[in-house]
Amino acid sequence: MKELSLYFHFPFCLKRCRYCDFVSYPRRDRSFHLEYEKAVFQEIAWKVEEESLRGRELSTVYLGGGTPSLLFPEDVERMLNYLQGFFTFSPSVEITMEVNPETVNGDKIKAFQEAGVNRFSVGVQSFNPRFLYFLGRSSSLGQIENVLSSMEKIHCSSWSLDLLYSLPFQSLPEWQQDIEHALIYHPPHLSIYNLTLSPVVPLYSFARRHSRVFPSPDEEALYFEWTMEKLEQEGYIHYEISNFAQPGAECSHNLTYWRGGEYLGVGVSAWSYLGGRRQKNTSSLKNYLRRLEEGKSPLTFQEELEAHQKLAEDIMLRLRTKEGVQSSYLLTRYRRGEVETKLKCLEYLSQEGFIIKEGERFALSKKGILVANQIFQEILD
């Protein structure tokens, strides 16, 4: 029986950051958090039966948001115990929680560990107070540093740190300082993202009016080129476009996505991929709670991918990783004619220097990583 991953979306936070387009609501009311958890339990029970998932082995569980670290450790323990009533946990199950430094300290992280969490993803974004303020982050630099210092004190060996670059008014030396500051804490894993703004977020209109205060595309590329070289020098493996890990510290949950594995998403706005079908829950918290209270499905979108869609997405997702994609893997799973068409595209991109070809393996070059979105569009077309 195939392994399965589970994503739980906790949509509540202290406040909405100015760049965030995730489904989230600034609400600290614990009683409402517990009401939401109860609804999620109903969804899990419904989907387990609907999708015949009972007894499947969970290899990873990811608590994302929002700010799931607003939960109490006993809430998390209750959820993990509930899941064990439907699934078996892999002996090496990875259970990750995203944390906002303002909502935790060493004692709370330790309590989450005792509840069953064995990996933490710390949302830092920047060590520069000016950028934290501009992004609308609620954490102070002192709170960030206290949490990161706690990781070593409580012997937490599996955790990640998120940083954003290409911020308004950000210079290359300022970005380099952020990376150097992060390395003081020896994080096992680093996720590095460039600031991307959706039209629905407050910073979008500012960016349209003041585009010149943001780094240009060429400057962005320079920032990321330096980052790749610096982190590789420090012993990190660049195992996915935006992710760097010390050997053995890769995020297994995200590798499920990039390797085309199956995952169950629960909670408002969560996505699932099961049996070749992609599903999405309603993005409205009100509708989500009402539907489950009425015994109805929270799904608002469902599609079964056609073979050519699966092929293109499989190539695109695997190219995000250092391991890339093997032609033999594709030929054993998809129609030869369609695979050969995609392989011609990969061959062309390798001749242009965007892809490295080693035998039957194709992987993005450093040049290709810098224009990955354009390459993926070529593959999807």
N, C-alpha and C positions, 0 to 999 in steps of 0.2 A: 504493500500500500504506500502511495506517494506521501512524502512529507508535506506539511502544510505550514504556512506562516500566518500569523494573525496580527492585524493592525487595529488598535483601539483609539478612536479619535475622541479626545476630551476637549470640548470647544470653549472652555472658560479660561479667562486670564485676568490679570490685575488691570490691564489697560491695553488697548490696541496700539501697536507700534505704527509709526507713520508709513512704513513700507510694506506692511503685512497684508496679504490678500487671502490668507487662510480663513476658513469659517471659524470665527471665534467671537465670544461675547464677554465684555468686561463684567464679570459677576463673581463675587466672593462668597455668596450665600451657601454654606455647607449643606443645608437642608435641600437646596435645589440641586447641588452636586449629587447627593444621594438619590434624589428622584431620577436624575438622569442615569445614574449607574443602574438603577432598577430597570429602566427602559432598555438599556443596553443588554441586560441579562435576558430580557424577553426576546430581544432580537437574536441573540446567540442561540437560544433554545429553538426559535422558529427556523433560523437558517440551517442549523445542524440537521433538523428533520427534512427540511425542504431540499437541501443539497446532498443528503445522505453522507454527512460528515462524521457521524458518531464513530468513535474509535480511531480516527485519524491521528497520526503522530504530529504534534506541534514541534517544529524545530526552532522557531523564533516567535516571540511575542514582543510587539513594539507599542509602547504607550506614548502617543504623540498628541499634539494640540495646536493652538491653545497652550495651556500650562498644566500638564498632568501632575506636576509636583505640588499643586494646590491641594491634591488629595491627601488624606491621612494614610500612614502606612497600613492601618487596619483595613482601609478601603481597598488598597491594592492586594493585600493578602486575601481578602474575601473574593475579589475578582479571580485571582489565580486559582483559588480553591474551587470556585464555580466552574472554571474552564476544565479543571481536572475531572469534573463529573461527566464531561462529554468527550474529552480528548485524552490521549496519553502524551506525556511530555518526553521528548527526546532526552536521553541521559546527559547530553551536552546542550540542552535548551538554552538559548540566549534570550534574556528578558531585559529589554532596554526601556528606560524612562527618560524623556526629555525633561530637563530641569531649568527653571529660571533662577539665577543665583539669589534673587530677592526672596524666594520662597523656601529656601533650604539652608541648613547649616550642617556641620559635620555630624551632629547627633541625629538629625532627620535622615540624612543619607544613610547612616548606619542602620536606622530603623527600617528604611526601605530595603536595604540589603537583607535584613532579617526576615522581611515579608516575602522575599523571593526575587527581587530585582538584582541582576548581576552585571548590568551595564548601564552607564549614564551618559547622556548627551547634553553637555552644558552649553546653553545659548549665551555666548559671550558677545559676539559680533564685532566688538572693538574694545581696546584698552584705553582709548583716548576719550576722556569725559566729554569733549566737544562733540565728537561723533555720536556718542551714546545719547546725548541730549538731542542732537539733530534727528536721529532715528526714532526718537520717542521711547527709548528703552527705559524701563523702570528701575533697573539695577544700577547701583553705584559702583565705581571702581573698587571701593573697599569691600563691598559684598562679593564681587566677582573674585577678588584675590583671596578672600577668606574661604570661599567654597573650593577653589582650586588647590589651596594649601591643605584643605581638609582631606583631599583625595589620598595623599600619601600618608597622612596621620592615621586614617582608618583602614589603610592597606587595601584601597580600592584599585584593583589592577586592570579593570576594563572600563574605560571611559573615553569620551570624545569631546572635542572643543570646536565650536563653530566660529568662523570669522567671516566678515564681509569686506570686500574691497570695491574699488571704483565708486567711492563715496564722494559727495560734493565737497570741493575744496581740498580733497585729499591728495597729498604729494606722494611720490614714490618713497622718500625717506620716512614719511609717517606710516606708510603701509609696512615698510621693512621693520619699523619699531614694533608694530603690532605682532608680527611674526616672531621677532626676537623675544618679545615679552611672553608670548605663549610658550616658547621653548624652555623658558625658565622652569615651567612646571612639568616638563617631560610628558606631555600627553601621549598616551598610546595611539591615539587616532586624532586626526584633524580633518575637518570638513571646511573647504574654502570655496566661497560663492561670490560671484560678482553681483552687485546690487542690480536687480531687475525689477522694474516698477510696472505694475498693472494699472490700467486706467481707473480702477476703483479705489486706489489708495491715495491718501492726502498728498504724499510727496510727488505724485505723478504730475499734477498741474504745475508744481514748482519746477520740476525738471523740464517741462515743456517751455516754460517762460525763461528759464535760466540754464539752458543746456551747456553753456560755455563753462560753468563752474564745475561740471562733471568731467572726469578724465575722458579723453577721446578714445575711440576704438584702438588706435595704435598704442596709446598709453596703457589701456587695459591689458593689451597683449604683453607689453613690457613688464607690468606688475606680475602677471601670472608666469611669464617665463622666468623671472627672478625667483618666484616662489617655488616653482618646480625644481630649479637648480639647488636652491637653499635647502629644501626639505630632503631632497635626495642625498645631499652632502651630510645631512644629519641622520641618515640611516632609515628614512621613511620610504616605503614603497608606494609609488603613485599607482594604486591598484584600480582606480576609477577616476573619471575626468575631474571630479570635484573632491576626491577623497584620498587621503594619505594615511598610511598606517605603519606602525612598527611591525616587523614580521610576526604573523599570527594574530594581530589585533584588528583584522578587517571586520567590518560589520556584516555578519551573516544575514541579517534581515534584509538589508539593501541588496546583497548579492542575490537573494531570492528574486527580487524584481528584475535585475539585470540579466539573470540566467533564464528568465521566462518561467519561473516556478509558480506554483499556485498559492494564492493568499486570500484570506477571508478578512474583509474590512467591516468593522462594526462601529456604530456611532453615526452622528449626523455627518453628511457629506462624504462618508468613507467609500472607497472603491474596493471591489473584489475582482479576482480573476480565477475562475473555477471551471474546469472542463472545457477550456477554450472560449468561455463566455466572460465578457466584461460587464460588470454591474456597478451601479452607483446609487447610493442612498440620497434621499432628499437633502438639500442644503439648508432647509428651513428648520430650525430647532423646534418651532411651534408645530410644524407639520409632522416632524419626526416623532415627537412625544404623543401627538394626537393619534397618528396612525397605529402606533404600537398599543396605545390604550384601547383602541377599537379592535385590536387583533388583526390589523392589516399589515401588509408588507411596506417597509420604508423605502423600497426601491422606486426610483423614478426613471431609470435608464438601464437598458440591457441590450447587448448585441452579441451575436456569435460571429467571431472573426472568420473571414474566408481564408483559404489556404494562402493566397498571395499576400494578404494582410499580415498573417502570422509570420510568413517568411521575412517580409520587410522589417517588421518590428523585432523579430528575433535577431536579425543582423544588426540593426540599430542599437538595441540594448546591449548586445555582447560587445559591440565596438566601443561602448562606454568603458569597458574594463581593460585592464592590462593584458589579460589573456586573449582578448579578441575573439575571432570566430574562425573555425576550421571548415574548409570546403567539404571535407568528408562528412562532418556533422550535418551540414545542410543537405547534402545529397542523399543521406539515409532517411531524411524526414520530410522532404518536400519534392515536388515534381522537378525532374531533371531540367526541363526546358526553362522553367521559371528561375531555377537556381543558376543556371548558366548565364542567363541575362544579368542577374545581380552580380555574378562573379566577374563579368566583363566590366561592369561599373567599378568594382573594387580594383580590378587590374589597371584601369585607366587612372583611378585616383592614386594608385601606388606609383605609376609612372610620373605623376605630377608631384610626388613627394609628400602627399597627405596621409598615405597609408604605408605601413611597412609590411612587406610580404616575405615570410620565411617558410619555405615549403608550401604547405597548404593552409598556413595560418595567416590571417590578415588582422592587423591591429593599427590603431591610429598612431601616427608619428607625433612628435612634439609640435610640428607645424600643423598637423591635422587637428590636434587637440584645441588649438587656438581658433579654429573655424569649424568646430564640431557640428554646430547647428546647421550650417550650410551643407556639410557632408551628409548629415542625416536626411536632410530634405531631398538631396539627390537620390538617396537610397529608397525613400518612401515614395517618390514620384513613379 
